[in-house]
Amino acid sequence: MGPVSRMVGPDVAPPQPWQFPLPDPPTKLADMDKVAADLDKLMKEKDLSDFVRLAMNSAGTYRHTDHLGGCNGARIRFSPGKDWKTNAGLDKTLASLEPIKSSYGDSLPWADLIVLAGNVAVKRLGAPVDLPFCAGRTDALDGAGWEPLGEYGNADPPKTIEEVADRNALRGMTEKEFVALCFPVYPSVAALSDLLESAKSDDEDITAQALIYHPDFKNWVDYYLSAGDDKYAHDFGCAWTNLMNADRFDGPV
């Protein structure tokens, strides 16, 4: 069923505790172009992959089977999620964003800031310059929504190709989107070719093995190898945007 924002009709009940309702978004939002410019300046002296990982780990908690998780609410700031081993070190990345958050106050939700920081970082790393961004997220008051996601969000890395495919399906992403996001910090055909070559001698890289041996993933790998960088970068932008907005049931997106 998911959050109350997915409900329609005249008989929708008030938000229930098990739906982990979020506060309303700010009535007046910061100028996101100015925020992006501030982020761009900040990132000149930072490891860009940290901001990509923060956005991916926050948005990647979305689970389409029950519509829990996602970046809206920015619960990655709270325990128990912030303490998961998959999020180790991200507290430092959040701290580096604190000055920008403070300068804009309530007009800049943490959830918007995390996604926008990810957008700015991947653009600096070579992703499409026209990555769309739509503000209007909101921030949770605590980490209560993490509890049902513990086994999913804090799971050990996949050990089999089938587990790779199953986790991608739980996230609600297509095989095409999975392959497009394999290099969120470097969406290029050359990097994809290098990964496939190295995977031939490293059978412990399960994600790379999945790209070679899972038939649905391999179909899209072959497609991008022949389609070239422009198509790969375009589809990366679409997949990234879909993931960042997966939990925005009532818009805007």
Order of alpha helices (4+ residues) and beta strands (2+ residues): alpha-alpha-alpha-alpha-alpha-alpha-alpha-alpha-alpha-alpha-alpha
